[in-house]
Amino acid sequence: MRCRGHPRCDSSEAEGKEALQTAVTEARREIEQRQAEKERQAKKARLVAEALADVVSYAAELGRKGEITSEEYWDNDFTDHLATAVRRGLESDLTGDESTKEARELAREIIDDQLA
């Protein structure tokens, strides 16, 4: 039997509803944060993949400019080394909030640093 109308019971019910609402709000916020983090990680992975795809074309551009030799451009070990450096650098530096352009620019900076 409920004791509706009694101040103590009404107070307990109100406190319970408030506590439940607080818990639900907190749970929603946590779920949204987890989902946002998953989305950032997925975007980060896409950015890394897109920037890695640019390594060979940037190496060709550097070859045309004479900044690397044609032997270096065709050397798989050399390009693999650049790609590994780019992957590691991007995975370390990107948050997932960057644009594709920013990721590619960072990848090119990493390559330039490797060649310096």
Beta strands, then each sheet from edge to edge (+ up, - down):
end
